[in-house]
Amino acid sequence: MDGNRPELSSTPRTVKFIELGQMEDVNGEYDRSYTTEDRTPPLVSDEFIQIEQTREISDLQRLEEEYTHSSSNSYIRYGPHLVHQIPQQYDHVSTSVVLRFCRTRVLRSYYRLLSAVGWRPVLNETNANGGSGAAFMRRLLNVLYSLTAMIFIVAGHVLAYITVYRRDSMDNTRCIGFHSKYTERPGGCSLYIFSVYILPGVLHTTAYAAMLFQMRSQDSEEFTALVERVFLQTTSVWQIARRKIQERLRAVYIAGGLWILLAITGNVINLYYRLKSRRISCTMDDYPIIASLVLGLLMHDVVSMSVAAAYTIHCQLALVYVQNLQQLVRDGKISLLAFYKGVSEATCTIRQVNGLQSTAVFLQTIWLLIRTGASMVGFVQSIDSNNFFRLIVASISTLVWGALLIIPLGQAARLTEACKGVKNLGRELRARPLVYQETSPQELDSLVIFTSSFDLTSELCSIRITKERLTVCCLFFAVGVYGSAHFDLLHF
């Protein structure tokens, strides 16, 4: 006899039907009207008892084969025996699993990116073994690493000015040319010192310093709480949502790595082109200067990519949180009170995004606009020229700086659209209460008033980023470039 079945007696006796609550039988044949509490069950024969028990055990065994991969802890008992472990909800995971995944798969890679550019301590200062002396040494090494990164950034801009190196494919038209590092610059050479070297260098260095100050002064628990809230929303559909969010974050890192490779390729080709055409104040034999210039430019690219990637990740997480919140309330999976609380948390999250990195991203956007515009003008001018290297440099420069400018602003515009969706959500549910038909009109009216007052968008230094404004800016720029050809300012 099976251990999961009670022994059958030889005389007729009463049948004790089990109540399964919310779980339904596979064939839907459970009679929930007979329980041991409300009425006396009928008298049946032993043959009927054996048939019913055999059928129930076989059904439960089929459920065991179907749900063996589940992690739930809900059990159904048949008499004194444990029959099967059946999940209350398919693919549901515990909170500890979600939090462990956030720490190991999401936060660790993000903090490594920040530590690589010196915005976070490379060595942990809180868990230092050896007392206060070890903690002081760790703190000192972290400060020295950040200072070294700052020195590389400043040295890169200084070397670019000394060697008259430009990354926008434009030529120094007021310079006659350079023969070697020992010859003096021509007397009539105007190097556009402020617009080409001083202004971009100051903006870029200030953006790095602003990110360093903000990352070191603010508590990292804010970003950790944002990541945990995003993933805790998806515990009911964990496998699908986890892969989707992880793929989005992985796409940001992959795009950043590809951008670095493309920027390095553009720098090498541009440096070779300018050395060959003697448009730079050094020669092929000046290896220390060329190597130092390449390292400085590489540090510039890594910092610029890190600023854009950090802001994009923040916008992406806030976007996913707001979109999931809207979907949950549309499906009726959370109460209206939980939705109000979620909107309040989303408000704090978006304000953190607008205030945490908006200054650094705004400063970087200014010089990226200048450099992207100059690269596009250089690309237009290089079309008529017979110089193949200049055309390649102009194309890569336009692609590199344009992508670094558009991707963060595009994510900010998407976040603004998601916020507009929250504002229109109350009127949508009030007009079509699909899952809220039993909700009172007063509660739906309160929902309309609450969502209508939600007026929050992504901002850069109090400038709202919307897709309409981005479209208008692109339109004006295109009209300006195309119109300049009619006035013989550009030739293409």
C-alpha positions as CSV (number, residue, x, y, z in Angstrom):
1,M,0.0,0.0,0.0
2,D,1.3,3.5,-0.9
3,G,2.6,5.5,2.1
4,N,0.6,8.5,0.9
5,R,-2.7,6.7,1.2
6,P,-4.6,5.9,4.5
7,E,-5.5,2.3,5.1
8,L,-9.0,1.2,4.0
9,S,-11.3,-0.5,6.4
10,S,-13.5,-3.4,5.5
11,T,-16.8,-1.9,6.7
12,P,-18.6,1.1,5.4
13,R,-17.7,4.4,7.1
14,T,-18.0,8.1,6.6
15,V,-15.7,9.8,4.1
16,K,-13.7,12.9,5.3
17,F,-13.4,15.3,2.3
18,I,-10.5,17.7,2.4
19,E,-11.0,21.4,1.8
20,L,-8.4,22.7,-0.7
21,G,-9.1,26.4,-0.3
22,Q,-8.1,28.3,-3.4
23,M,-6.4,25.4,-5.1
24,E,-8.6,23.7,-7.8
25,D,-8.4,20.2,-8.9
26,V,-7.0,19.5,-12.4
27,N,-10.3,18.1,-13.6
28,G,-12.4,20.6,-11.5
29,E,-14.4,17.8,-9.8
30,Y,-13.9,18.6,-6.1
31,D,-17.2,19.0,-4.3
32,R,-16.6,21.8,-1.8
33,S,-20.0,21.5,-0.2
34,Y,-19.0,18.6,2.0
35,T,-16.7,19.6,4.9
36,T,-16.1,18.2,8.3
37,E,-17.4,21.4,9.9
38,D,-20.7,22.3,8.4
39,R,-22.5,19.1,7.5
40,T,-22.4,15.3,7.9
41,P,-20.9,13.5,4.9
42,P,-22.8,10.7,3.3
43,L,-22.2,6.9,3.8
44,V,-20.6,5.2,0.8
45,S,-19.0,1.9,0.1
46,D,-15.3,0.9,0.3
47,E,-15.1,0.6,-3.4
48,F,-16.1,4.2,-3.9
49,I,-13.6,5.3,-1.3
50,Q,-10.8,3.4,-3.0
51,I,-11.6,4.9,-6.4
52,E,-11.8,8.4,-5.0
53,Q,-8.5,8.1,-3.1
54,T,-6.7,6.6,-6.1
55,R,-7.9,9.4,-8.4
56,E,-6.9,12.2,-5.9
57,I,-3.4,10.7,-5.4
58,S,-2.8,10.4,-9.1
59,D,-3.9,14.0,-9.7
60,L,-1.6,15.2,-7.0
61,Q,1.3,13.2,-8.5
62,R,0.6,15.0,-11.8
63,L,0.8,18.3,-10.0
64,E,4.1,17.2,-8.5
65,E,5.6,16.6,-11.9
66,E,4.4,20.0,-13.1
67,Y,5.6,22.1,-10.2
68,T,8.8,20.4,-9.1
69,H,10.8,23.5,-10.0
70,S,8.8,25.9,-7.8
71,S,10.2,27.4,-4.6
72,S,6.9,27.9,-2.7
73,N,6.3,26.5,0.7
74,S,2.6,25.7,0.6
75,Y,1.7,22.1,1.4
76,I,-1.5,20.0,1.0
77,R,-1.9,17.1,3.5
78,Y,-4.0,14.0,2.9
79,G,-4.9,12.8,6.4
80,P,-1.7,12.7,8.5
81,H,0.6,12.3,5.4
82,L,2.3,15.0,3.4
83,V,1.1,14.5,-0.1
84,H,2.7,17.2,-2.2
85,Q,4.2,20.7,-2.2
86,I,2.1,22.9,-4.5
87,P,3.0,26.5,-5.2
88,Q,0.5,29.2,-4.4
89,Q,1.8,31.3,-7.4
90,Y,3.8,30.0,-10.3
91,D,7.4,31.3,-10.5
92,H,7.3,33.2,-7.3
93,V,10.6,33.9,-5.5
94,S,11.4,35.1,-2.0
95,T,12.5,38.6,-1.1
96,S,16.0,37.4,0.0
97,V,16.6,35.8,-3.4
98,V,15.8,39.2,-5.1
99,L,17.9,41.2,-2.8
100,R,20.9,38.8,-3.2
101,F,20.5,39.1,-7.0
102,C,20.5,42.9,-6.8
103,R,23.7,42.9,-4.7
104,T,25.7,40.4,-6.8
105,R,24.5,41.0,-10.4
106,V,23.4,44.7,-10.5
107,L,25.0,46.8,-7.8
108,R,28.5,45.2,-8.0
109,S,29.0,45.9,-11.7
110,Y,27.7,49.5,-11.3
111,Y,29.9,50.3,-8.4
112,R,32.9,48.9,-10.2
113,L,32.2,51.3,-13.0
114,L,32.2,54.2,-10.6
115,S,35.3,53.0,-8.8
116,A,37.2,52.8,-12.1
117,V,37.0,56.5,-12.6
118,G,37.5,57.4,-8.9
119,W,33.9,58.4,-8.0
120,R,33.7,55.6,-5.4
121,P,36.4,54.2,-3.1
122,V,38.4,51.5,-4.8
123,L,39.2,49.9,-1.4
124,N,36.5,49.4,1.2
125,E,37.1,51.8,4.1
126,T,34.4,50.5,6.5
127,N,35.5,46.9,6.8
128,A,39.2,47.4,7.1
129,N,41.0,44.9,9.3
130,G,43.8,46.1,11.4
131,G,42.3,49.0,13.2
132,S,42.4,52.7,12.5
133,G,45.8,52.5,10.8
134,A,44.5,50.2,8.0
135,A,41.4,52.3,7.5
136,F,43.6,55.4,7.2
137,M,45.8,53.8,4.6
138,R,42.8,52.7,2.6
139,R,41.3,56.2,2.7
140,L,44.7,57.6,1.6
141,L,44.9,55.3,-1.3
142,N,41.4,56.1,-2.4
143,V,42.2,59.8,-2.3
144,L,45.4,59.3,-4.3
145,Y,43.5,57.3,-6.9
146,S,41.0,60.1,-7.4
147,L,43.7,62.7,-7.6
148,T,45.6,60.6,-10.2
149,A,42.4,60.4,-12.3
150,M,42.0,64.2,-12.0
151,I,45.7,64.7,-13.0
152,F,45.3,62.6,-16.1
153,I,42.2,64.6,-17.2
154,V,43.9,67.9,-16.8
155,A,47.1,66.7,-18.4
156,G,45.2,65.4,-21.4
157,H,43.7,68.9,-22.0
158,V,47.0,70.6,-21.5
159,L,48.7,68.2,-24.0
160,A,45.9,68.8,-26.5
161,Y,46.6,72.5,-26.3
162,I,50.4,72.1,-26.5
163,T,50.2,69.8,-29.5
164,V,47.3,71.8,-31.1
165,Y,45.3,68.5,-31.4
166,R,41.7,68.7,-32.3
167,R,39.2,65.8,-32.1
168,D,36.4,67.4,-34.2
169,S,38.0,66.9,-37.7
170,M,38.3,70.6,-38.1
171,D,41.6,72.2,-39.3
172,N,43.4,75.1,-37.7
173,T,42.9,77.3,-40.8
174,R,44.9,80.1,-39.3
175,C,48.0,78.0,-38.8
176,I,50.5,77.5,-41.6
177,G,51.7,74.1,-40.4
178,F,54.2,72.5,-38.1
179,H,57.4,70.8,-39.0
180,S,58.8,69.5,-35.8
181,K,58.7,70.1,-32.1
182,Y,61.8,72.2,-32.3
183,T,60.3,74.8,-34.7
184,E,58.4,77.7,-33.2
185,R,54.8,78.2,-34.1
186,P,54.1,80.7,-37.0
187,G,53.6,84.2,-35.8
188,G,50.2,84.6,-37.5
189,C,48.7,81.4,-35.9
190,S,45.5,81.9,-33.9
191,L,44.6,78.6,-32.2
192,Y,41.1,79.5,-31.1
193,I,42.4,79.0,-27.6
194,F,39.2,79.7,-25.7
195,S,36.6,78.0,-27.8
196,V,38.6,74.9,-28.8
197,Y,40.7,74.2,-25.7
198,I,39.9,76.2,-22.6
199,L,36.1,76.1,-22.6
200,P,35.8,72.3,-23.3
201,G,38.6,71.5,-20.9
202,V,37.0,73.6,-18.1
203,L,33.5,72.1,-18.7
204,H,34.8,68.5,-18.8
205,T,37.0,68.9,-15.7
206,T,34.2,70.6,-13.8
207,A,31.7,67.8,-14.7
208,Y,34.1,65.2,-13.4
209,A,34.6,67.2,-10.1
210,A,30.8,67.6,-9.7
211,M,30.3,63.8,-10.1
212,L,33.1,63.1,-7.7
213,F,31.7,65.5,-5.1
214,Q,28.1,64.2,-5.5
215,M,29.1,60.5,-5.4
216,R,31.3,60.8,-2.4
217,S,28.9,63.1,-0.4
218,Q,25.6,61.3,-0.9
219,D,24.7,58.0,0.6
220,S,24.8,55.0,-1.7
221,E,21.6,53.6,0.0
222,E,19.5,55.8,-2.3
223,F,20.5,54.0,-5.5
224,T,20.5,50.6,-3.7
225,A,16.9,51.3,-2.6
226,L,15.9,52.2,-6.2
227,V,17.4,48.9,-7.5
228,E,15.7,46.8,-4.8
229,R,12.3,48.5,-5.4
230,V,12.5,47.8,-9.1
231,F,13.2,44.1,-8.7
232,L,10.8,43.6,-5.8
233,Q,8.0,44.7,-8.1
234,T,8.6,41.7,-10.3
235,T,8.7,38.8,-7.8
236,S,5.5,37.3,-9.3
237,V,7.0,37.1,-12.8
238,W,10.6,36.9,-11.7
239,Q,12.2,34.9,-14.6
240,I,10.9,37.1,-17.3
241,A,11.3,40.5,-15.6
242,R,14.8,39.6,-14.3
243,R,16.1,38.8,-17.8
244,K,14.4,41.9,-19.3
245,I,15.9,44.3,-16.8
246,Q,19.3,42.6,-16.8
247,E,19.4,42.8,-20.6
248,R,18.7,46.5,-20.5
249,L,21.5,47.1,-18.1
250,R,23.8,44.9,-20.0
251,A,23.0,46.8,-23.1
252,V,24.1,50.0,-21.4
253,Y,27.5,48.5,-20.5
254,I,28.0,46.9,-23.9
255,A,27.2,50.2,-25.6
256,G,29.7,52.0,-23.3
257,G,32.4,49.5,-24.2
258,L,31.7,49.8,-27.9
259,W,31.7,53.5,-27.6
260,I,35.2,53.4,-26.0
261,L,36.6,51.2,-28.7
262,L,35.1,53.5,-31.4
263,A,36.5,56.6,-29.7
264,I,40.0,55.0,-29.4
265,T,39.9,54.0,-33.1
266,G,38.9,57.6,-34.1
267,N,41.8,59.0,-32.0
268,V,44.4,56.7,-33.6
269,I,43.2,57.5,-37.1
270,N,42.9,61.2,-36.3
271,L,46.4,61.3,-34.7
272,Y,47.9,59.5,-37.7
273,Y,46.2,61.8,-40.1
274,R,47.4,64.9,-38.3
275,L,50.9,63.6,-38.0
276,K,51.1,62.7,-41.6
277,S,49.7,66.0,-42.8
278,R,51.8,68.0,-40.2
279,R,48.7,69.5,-38.6
280,I,50.0,68.8,-35.0
281,S,52.9,70.3,-33.1
282,C,54.9,67.0,-32.8
283,T,56.4,64.4,-35.0
284,M,56.4,60.6,-35.2
285,D,59.6,60.5,-33.1
286,D,58.0,62.2,-30.1
287,Y,56.9,58.9,-28.5
288,P,56.5,60.2,-24.9
289,I,54.3,63.1,-26.0
290,I,52.2,60.9,-28.2
291,A,51.8,58.2,-25.6
292,S,50.9,60.8,-22.9
293,L,48.4,62.4,-25.2
294,V,46.7,59.0,-26.0
295,L,46.4,58.1,-22.3
296,G,44.9,61.5,-21.5
297,L,42.4,61.2,-24.3
298,L,41.5,57.7,-23.2
299,M,40.8,59.0,-19.7
300,H,38.6,61.7,-21.2
301,D,36.6,59.1,-23.1
302,V,36.2,56.8,-20.0
303,V,35.0,59.7,-17.9
304,S,32.6,61.0,-20.5
305,M,31.2,57.5,-21.0
306,S,30.8,57.0,-17.3
307,V,28.9,60.2,-16.8
308,A,26.5,59.2,-19.6
309,A,26.2,55.6,-18.5
310,A,25.5,56.4,-14.8
311,Y,22.8,58.9,-15.8
312,T,21.3,56.4,-18.3
313,I,21.2,53.6,-15.8
314,H,19.4,55.9,-13.3
315,C,16.9,56.9,-15.9
316,Q,16.4,53.4,-17.0
317,L,15.7,52.0,-13.5
318,A,13.3,54.9,-12.8
319,L,11.6,54.3,-16.1
320,V,11.1,50.6,-15.4
321,Y,9.8,51.3,-11.9
322,V,7.2,53.8,-13.2
323,Q,6.1,51.5,-16.1
324,N,5.7,48.5,-13.8
325,L,3.7,50.5,-11.3
326,Q,1.3,51.6,-14.0
327,Q,0.9,48.0,-15.3
328,L,0.3,46.6,-11.8
329,V,-2.5,49.1,-11.1
330,R,-4.1,48.5,-14.5
331,D,-4.2,44.8,-13.9
332,G,-5.5,45.2,-10.4
333,K,-2.6,43.4,-8.8
334,I,-2.0,46.1,-6.2
335,S,-4.5,48.2,-4.3
336,L,-5.0,51.9,-4.9
337,L,-3.4,52.7,-1.5
338,A,-0.3,50.7,-2.6
339,F,-0.3,52.6,-5.9
340,Y,-0.3,56.0,-4.0
341,K,2.6,54.8,-2.0
342,G,4.4,53.7,-5.1
343,V,3.9,57.0,-6.8
344,S,5.3,58.8,-3.8
345,E,8.4,56.6,-4.0
346,A,8.6,57.2,-7.7
347,T,8.5,61.0,-7.0
348,C,11.5,60.7,-4.7
349,T,13.3,58.5,-7.2
350,I,12.9,61.0,-10.1
351,R,13.9,63.9,-7.9
352,Q,17.1,62.0,-7.1
353,V,17.8,61.5,-10.8
354,N,17.2,65.2,-11.5
355,G,19.4,66.3,-8.6
356,L,22.1,63.6,-8.3
357,Q,23.8,64.0,-11.7
358,S,22.0,66.8,-13.5
359,T,24.8,69.3,-13.0
360,A,27.5,67.0,-14.4
361,V,25.4,65.8,-17.3
362,F,24.3,69.4,-18.1
363,L,28.0,70.6,-18.2
364,Q,28.9,67.7,-20.4
365,T,26.0,68.3,-22.7
366,I,27.2,71.8,-23.3
367,W,30.6,70.8,-24.7
368,L,29.1,67.8,-26.4
369,L,26.8,70.1,-28.3
370,I,29.7,72.2,-29.4
371,R,31.9,69.3,-30.4
372,T,29.1,67.4,-32.2
373,G,28.3,70.6,-34.2
374,A,31.9,71.1,-35.1
375,S,32.2,67.4,-36.1
376,M,29.2,67.6,-38.3
377,V,30.5,70.8,-40.0
378,G,33.9,69.0,-40.5
379,F,32.1,66.0,-42.0
380,V,30.2,68.3,-44.5
381,Q,33.5,70.0,-45.4
382,S,35.3,66.7,-45.8
383,I,32.9,65.4,-48.4
384,D,34.2,67.8,-51.1
385,S,37.8,67.2,-50.1
386,N,39.9,64.4,-51.6
387,N,41.3,63.4,-48.2
388,F,40.1,59.9,-47.3
389,F,41.5,60.0,-43.8
390,R,39.8,63.3,-43.0
391,L,36.4,61.9,-44.1
392,I,36.9,58.8,-41.9
393,V,37.9,61.0,-38.9
394,A,34.9,63.3,-39.5
395,S,32.5,60.3,-39.7
396,I,33.7,58.7,-36.5
397,S,33.8,62.0,-34.6
398,T,30.2,62.7,-35.6
399,L,29.0,59.2,-34.6
400,V,30.9,59.2,-31.3
401,W,29.9,62.6,-30.0
402,G,26.4,62.4,-31.4
403,A,25.7,59.0,-29.7
404,L,27.1,60.2,-26.4
405,L,24.8,63.2,-26.6
406,I,21.6,61.5,-27.8
407,I,21.5,58.4,-25.6
408,P,21.3,60.0,-22.2
409,L,18.9,62.7,-23.4
410,G,16.7,60.1,-25.1
411,Q,16.4,58.1,-21.9
412,A,15.5,61.3,-20.0
413,A,12.8,62.0,-22.6
414,R,11.4,58.4,-22.2
415,L,11.2,58.9,-18.4
416,T,9.2,62.1,-19.0
417,E,6.8,60.2,-21.2
418,A,6.4,57.5,-18.5
419,C,5.6,60.3,-16.0
420,K,3.0,61.7,-18.4
421,G,1.4,58.2,-18.5
422,V,1.0,58.3,-14.7
423,K,-0.7,61.7,-15.0
424,N,-3.2,60.3,-17.5
425,L,-3.7,56.9,-15.7
426,G,-6.5,58.1,-13.4
427,R,-8.7,59.4,-16.2
428,E,-8.1,56.1,-18.1
429,L,-9.2,53.9,-15.2
430,R,-12.1,56.2,-14.4
431,A,-13.4,56.0,-18.0
432,R,-12.7,52.2,-18.4
433,P,-12.7,50.6,-15.0
434,L,-12.1,47.1,-16.3
435,V,-10.8,45.6,-13.0
436,Y,-12.3,48.3,-10.8
437,Q,-16.0,47.8,-11.5
438,E,-16.7,47.0,-7.9
439,T,-14.7,50.0,-6.7
440,S,-16.7,53.0,-5.5
441,P,-16.9,56.1,-7.7
442,Q,-15.5,58.2,-4.9
443,E,-12.3,56.2,-4.8
444,L,-11.9,56.4,-8.6
445,D,-12.5,60.2,-8.4
446,S,-9.8,60.4,-5.8
447,L,-7.5,58.5,-8.1
448,V,-8.2,61.0,-10.9
449,I,-7.4,63.9,-8.6
450,F,-4.2,62.3,-7.3
451,T,-2.8,61.3,-10.7
452,S,-3.7,64.7,-12.3
453,S,-1.6,66.5,-9.7
454,F,1.5,64.4,-10.6
455,D,3.5,66.9,-12.6
456,L,7.1,65.6,-12.6
457,T,9.5,65.2,-15.4
458,S,13.2,64.5,-15.9
459,E,15.3,67.7,-15.8
460,L,18.8,68.9,-16.4
461,C,19.4,72.0,-14.2
462,S,15.6,72.8,-14.1
463,I,15.3,72.4,-17.9
464,R,12.7,69.8,-18.7
465,I,13.7,67.1,-21.2
466,T,10.9,66.1,-23.4
467,K,10.7,64.4,-26.8
468,E,9.1,67.5,-28.3
469,R,12.0,69.7,-27.3
470,L,14.5,67.2,-28.6
471,T,12.7,67.0,-31.9
472,V,12.6,70.8,-32.2
473,C,16.3,71.1,-31.4
474,C,17.2,68.5,-34.1
475,L,14.9,70.3,-36.6
476,F,16.6,73.7,-35.9
477,F,20.0,72.2,-36.2
478,A,19.2,70.4,-39.5
479,V,17.6,73.6,-40.9
480,G,20.7,75.6,-39.9
481,V,23.1,73.2,-41.5
482,Y,21.1,72.9,-44.7
483,G,20.4,76.7,-44.8
484,S,24.1,77.5,-44.4
485,A,24.7,75.8,-47.8
486,H,22.4,78.2,-49.5
487,F,24.3,81.1,-48.1
488,D,27.6,79.6,-49.3
489,L,28.8,79.1,-45.7
490,L,29.1,75.4,-46.1
491,H,29.9,73.5,-49.4
492,F,28.1,70.1,-49.9
